[in-house]
């Protein structure tokens, strides 16, 4: 038996007590208290009451059991999207699987949603965008345009124009933000002595990226979700050309109005009177690809590829090629071994597979709402209060849709999730009020492009809120901007909905 040596440690209650104390000169860290948040509980109670109402309606025969099950699952998904830390795609896929397990939708409907043409179109667009980004074409174009500015006003509006155009090259607001970040850093470095101008630029980039997404069918996953929900409900849907025709004018107007608003709110007259001088050499120091001298071979090929693909997308009635097929051909060229500027394996890594699965899952949820009769029943229940408005009911409905869609980002951060929640209900309600379902859905999706209030409201806002080496905006700046931009954005959508889009072939009322 071995005896204890002098180095052996004998643990006593007293020793344990003293060992647990913090070292001398330090204070014990206070225990983190759990803060009670009433909002999740309140919303949970409201949704639980809604679920109970649906079950009661099913027992009374007003709603079939499948419809009640769909609405209960939908309510649970909404709560999880708003308050749960779970990923949006995880929630959507789980809800879709519950509908499959309960027989509301078939497994074939779930699996076939992954093969929708919009999924393939978005996949191809991301591969093409990876090639454009790798070539440095977008940065070169931005530098060429921005260096033509001689005043702060020109700089802001030329930058706005470039950011609008990027919606057709990169099918993701977060991807566009990452692409534009080096340009912003270069501008901020050149203008570092003019702090108010740099602050305004840091707000301009994410604000315009978010507002201008409505100009392109591929500008946000929510656009494709809206189109697919309309198609599955038997309503008129949208394609690349029709979305471009309707969305681009709003994107241009709202983006330039936003630029002017930011200038007025965050800069002084003296700031705007002073001239600016930005050269390509200034921007080149922060660009990873050449933006001076002649265009590289990769940049020339990328420019030609994007131009041809966009033209073919917009001229589908003339040649008959499906947009997804055109996109896949373009993707193969962008990633071809000798002609392309990026390898296919690397390009596929840039594809947001989570978004594609999310689209497929939410399409399954939309199918369940329609096929089970849940959407129709919910529409009948909601039409009562609105119908009491009489002749003004259709216009009141559209106004409420736009206001709700504008404010929805405060509770549902994902734009795609907002469309997944709102569009099925809007499409079900609109025809009963004499409102065109496609027009109401388009207005809702356009209004949902406003998501500027909080740093966490959208990824571009988050990205530009913390840029290394550059002092950007604070939360109070976002709140100030949103106080003015939110009503302006909503009013612009309403103006287009009531007067401009009907002239362009999208009548609001049936």
SVG drawing of the C-alpha trace seen along z (x, -y; Angstrom):
<svg xmlns="http://www.w3.org/2000/svg" viewBox="-71 -75 77 77">
<polyline fill="none" stroke="black" stroke-width="0.4" points="0.0,0.0 1.5,-3.3 1.5,-6.2 0.4,-9.7 3.2,-12.0 3.6,-15.7 2.3,-16.6 -1.0,-14.7 -4.0,-17.0 -6.4,-16.4 -9.9,-17.9 -11.9,-19.0 -15.2,-20.9 -13.3,-24.0 -10.8,-23.7 -13.6,-23.2 -15.3,-26.3 -12.2,-28.5 -11.2,-27.0 -14.6,-28.1 -13.9,-31.8 -12.6,-34.1 -8.9,-35.2 -8.0,-38.1 -8.8,-41.4 -11.6,-39.9 -15.3,-39.9 -17.5,-37.0 -19.4,-37.4 -23.0,-38.0 -25.4,-35.2 -27.2,-35.9 -30.9,-36.3 -33.4,-35.1 -35.5,-38.0 -39.1,-37.4 -40.3,-38.3 -44.0,-38.7 -44.2,-38.9 -43.5,-35.2 -46.0,-34.1 -48.6,-36.5 -48.2,-35.4 -48.2,-31.7 -51.5,-32.3 -53.0,-34.0 -51.9,-31.2 -53.1,-28.6 -56.5,-30.2 -56.5,-30.3 -55.6,-26.6 -58.4,-25.8 -60.8,-27.8 -59.8,-25.8 -60.3,-22.5 -63.7,-23.7 -64.7,-24.6 -63.6,-21.1 -65.9,-19.5 -68.8,-21.7 -68.4,-20.8 -67.4,-24.2 -63.8,-23.1 -62.7,-19.6 -60.2,-17.9 -57.4,-18.1 -57.9,-21.9 -57.8,-22.2 -54.6,-20.2 -53.0,-22.4 -53.8,-25.6 -52.5,-24.3 -49.2,-23.3 -49.1,-26.6 -49.7,-28.6 -46.9,-26.6 -44.5,-27.3 -45.3,-31.0 -44.4,-31.1 -41.2,-29.2 -40.2,-31.5 -40.7,-34.6 -39.4,-33.5 -37.4,-30.3 -33.7,-30.2 -34.3,-27.3 -33.3,-27.9 -36.2,-29.0 -35.5,-26.1 -35.5,-23.6 -38.9,-24.9 -40.4,-24.9 -39.2,-21.4 -40.4,-20.0 -43.9,-21.6 -44.0,-20.1 -43.1,-16.6 -45.9,-16.9 -48.4,-17.6 -47.0,-14.6 -47.2,-12.3 -50.8,-13.3 -51.9,-12.8 -52.7,-16.5 -50.2,-16.4 -48.6,-13.4 -44.9,-12.6 -44.9,-13.0 -46.0,-16.6 -43.2,-17.3 -40.5,-15.7 -41.8,-17.2 -41.5,-20.7 -37.8,-20.3 -37.9,-19.8 -39.9,-23.0 -38.5,-25.1 -38.0,-28.0 -35.5,-26.0 -33.5,-25.1 -33.6,-28.7 -32.3,-30.1 -29.6,-27.4 -28.4,-28.4 -28.5,-32.1 -26.2,-31.6 -23.7,-29.7 -23.7,-32.5 -23.4,-35.1 -20.4,-33.2 -18.7,-33.5 -19.4,-37.3 -18.1,-37.8 -14.9,-35.9 -14.2,-37.9 -14.5,-41.2 -16.9,-42.6 -19.3,-44.1 -16.6,-45.9 -15.1,-47.3 -18.5,-48.6 -19.1,-50.2 -15.7,-51.9 -16.2,-53.2 -19.6,-54.8 -18.8,-56.1 -15.5,-57.8 -17.7,-60.0 -19.2,-61.8 -18.1,-65.4 -20.5,-66.1 -21.9,-64.3 -25.4,-64.2 -24.0,-62.7 -22.0,-60.2 -25.1,-59.0 -27.3,-58.7 -24.7,-57.1 -24.0,-54.6 -27.7,-53.9 -28.0,-53.2 -25.1,-50.7 -26.7,-48.9 -30.0,-48.6 -28.2,-47.1 -26.5,-44.5 -29.9,-43.0 -29.7,-41.4 -26.2,-39.9 -26.4,-38.5 -29.7,-36.8 -29.3,-37.5 -29.4,-40.7 -26.7,-39.3 -24.5,-38.4 -24.9,-41.8 -24.0,-43.4 -20.8,-41.3 -20.0,-42.3 -20.5,-46.0 -18.6,-46.1 -15.1,-46.6 -16.5,-49.5 -17.9,-51.1 -14.7,-50.6 -12.7,-52.3 -15.2,-55.2 -15.1,-55.5 -11.3,-55.6 -11.2,-58.4 -13.9,-60.4 -12.7,-59.6 -12.4,-63.3 -16.1,-63.8 -17.7,-61.7 -21.3,-62.6 -20.9,-61.6 -19.4,-58.2 -22.2,-57.6 -24.8,-58.4 -23.0,-56.0 -23.0,-53.2 -26.8,-53.6 -27.2,-54.0 -25.6,-50.7 -27.8,-48.3 -31.0,-50.4 -30.8,-50.5 -29.8,-46.8 -32.9,-45.9 -35.3,-48.2 -34.0,-47.5 -34.4,-43.7 -38.0,-44.1 -36.7,-45.0 -35.6,-41.5 -37.5,-38.2 -34.3,-36.6 -33.7,-39.5 -35.0,-37.6 -36.2,-34.1 -39.6,-35.6 -40.3,-36.6 -40.1,-33.0 -42.1,-31.8 -44.9,-34.3 -44.9,-33.2 -45.1,-29.5 -47.9,-30.0 -49.9,-31.9 -49.4,-29.1 -50.4,-26.4 -53.6,-28.3 -54.5,-28.5 -53.9,-32.2 -51.9,-34.2 -48.2,-33.9 -45.1,-35.9 -42.0,-35.2 -38.7,-37.0 -40.0,-39.4 -43.3,-40.3 -41.6,-40.8 -38.9,-43.1 -41.6,-45.2 -43.5,-45.7 -40.7,-45.8 -37.9,-47.7 -39.8,-51.1 -40.6,-50.8 -37.0,-49.7 -35.6,-52.8 -38.0,-55.3 -37.9,-53.9 -34.1,-53.6 -33.5,-57.1 -36.1,-58.5 -34.3,-56.6 -30.9,-58.1 -32.3,-61.6 -33.9,-61.0 -30.6,-59.8 -28.8,-62.8 -31.3,-65.2 -31.4,-63.4 -27.7,-62.7 -25.7,-65.3 -25.7,-69.1 -25.9,-71.5 -22.2,-72.3 -21.4,-68.5 -23.4,-68.4 -21.9,-71.6 -18.3,-70.4 -17.1,-68.5 -15.6,-65.0 -12.7,-63.5 -12.5,-59.7 -10.2,-57.9 -10.0,-54.3 -6.6,-54.0 -8.3,-54.9 -10.7,-52.0 -8.1,-49.6 -6.3,-49.6 -9.3,-47.8 -10.4,-45.7 -9.1,-42.1 -9.5,-42.1 -8.3,-44.6 -10.6,-47.6 -8.1,-49.7 -6.9,-49.3 -8.5,-47.1 -11.1,-44.5 -9.7,-41.1 -10.8,-38.2 -12.9,-36.8 -14.7,-40.1 -15.5,-40.5 -16.9,-37.0 -18.9,-37.5 -20.4,-40.7 -21.4,-39.0 -22.8,-36.0 -25.0,-38.1 -26.3,-40.2 -27.2,-37.2 -28.9,-35.3 -30.9,-38.4 -32.1,-39.0 -33.1,-35.4 -35.0,-35.4 -36.9,-38.5 -37.7,-37.2 -39.0,-33.8 -42.2,-34.1 -40.0,-34.6 -37.7,-31.5 -39.7,-29.3 -36.8,-28.2 -37.7,-27.9 -35.9,-30.4 -34.5,-27.6 -33.1,-25.9 -31.5,-29.2 -30.1,-29.7 -28.6,-26.2 -26.9,-26.7 -25.5,-30.0 -24.3,-28.2 -22.5,-25.6 -20.7,-28.3 -19.9,-30.3 -18.2,-27.2 -16.8,-25.7 -13.2,-24.6 -11.7,-26.9 -14.3,-29.6 -15.7,-30.2 -14.2,-32.2 -15.1,-29.8 -15.0,-26.0 -18.4,-24.4 -17.6,-22.8 -16.7,-26.2 -19.7,-27.9 -22.0,-25.2 -20.6,-26.0 -21.9,-29.5 -25.5,-28.3 -27.7,-28.8 -29.0,-25.3 -30.9,-26.1 -32.9,-28.7 -33.8,-26.1 -35.0,-23.6 -36.9,-26.4 -38.7,-27.3 -39.6,-23.7 -40.9,-23.2 -43.0,-26.4 -44.4,-25.5 -45.6,-22.2 -47.2,-24.3 -48.9,-26.4 -50.2,-23.3 -51.5,-22.0 -53.4,-25.2 -55.1,-25.2 -55.8,-21.5 -57.1,-21.0 -59.6,-23.9 -57.9,-25.7 -57.2,-28.8 -60.7,-29.1 -62.2,-28.7 -59.8,-31.2 -60.7,-33.6 -64.4,-33.3 -63.8,-34.0 -61.6,-37.0 -63.9,-38.5 -66.6,-39.4 -65.0,-42.4 -63.6,-43.7 -66.8,-43.3 -68.6,-45.5 -66.6,-48.4 -68.9,-48.2 -67.7,-49.8 -64.4,-50.7 -63.6,-47.2 -61.3,-46.3 -59.2,-49.4 -59.1,-49.0 -57.9,-45.4 -55.0,-46.5 -54.0,-49.3 -54.0,-46.9 -52.0,-44.3 -49.3,-46.9 -49.1,-48.2 -48.9,-44.7 -46.3,-43.6 -44.2,-46.7 -44.2,-46.1 -43.9,-42.3 -40.1,-42.4 -40.3,-43.4 -41.5,-40.0 -40.4,-37.7 -36.8,-38.5 -36.6,-36.3 -38.2,-37.9 -38.9,-34.4 -40.6,-33.4 -42.8,-36.6 -44.0,-35.6 -44.6,-32.0 -46.9,-33.4 -48.7,-36.2 -49.1,-35.3 -51.3,-32.1 -53.7,-34.2 -53.7,-37.1 -54.3,-34.9 -57.2,-33.3 -58.8,-36.5 -58.3,-38.8 -60.8,-37.2 -63.7,-37.3 -63.3,-41.1 -63.0,-41.7 -59.2,-42.2 -56.9,-40.5 -54.9,-37.9 -51.7,-38.4 -51.8,-42.2 -52.3,-41.9 -49.6,-39.3 -47.2,-41.4 -48.0,-44.5 -47.4,-42.5 -44.0,-41.2 -42.9,-44.6 -43.8,-46.2 -42.0,-43.4 -38.8,-44.7 -38.7,-47.3 -36.7,-45.8 -34.5,-48.5 -35.6,-49.2 -33.2,-47.0 -29.6,-45.9 -30.9,-42.3 -33.8,-43.0 -31.8,-41.9 -28.3,-40.6 -27.1,-43.6 -28.0,-45.9 -26.0,-43.6 -23.0,-43.5 -22.7,-47.2 -23.3,-47.9 -19.9,-46.6 -17.2,-47.3 -13.6,-46.9 -11.7,-50.2 -14.8,-52.3 -17.2,-54.1 -20.7,-53.3 -24.2,-53.8 -25.6,-53.1 -29.1,-51.7 -30.5,-55.1 -29.6,-56.1 -31.6,-53.1 -34.6,-54.1 -34.4,-57.7 -34.2,-56.5 -37.0,-54.0 -39.3,-56.6 -39.3,-58.4 -38.6,-55.6 -41.3,-53.2 -44.3,-55.4 -42.6,-56.7 -42.0,-53.1 -45.6,-52.0 -47.1,-55.0 -45.0,-54.3 -46.2,-50.7 -49.8,-51.9 -49.3,-54.5 -47.9,-51.8 -50.7,-49.4 -53.6,-51.7 -52.5,-53.8 -49.2,-52.6 -49.3,-48.8 -52.9,-48.7 -51.6,-50.8 -48.8,-48.2 -51.2,-45.2 -51.7,-44.3 -55.2,-45.5 -55.8,-45.7 -59.5,-45.1 -61.4,-42.4"/>
</svg>
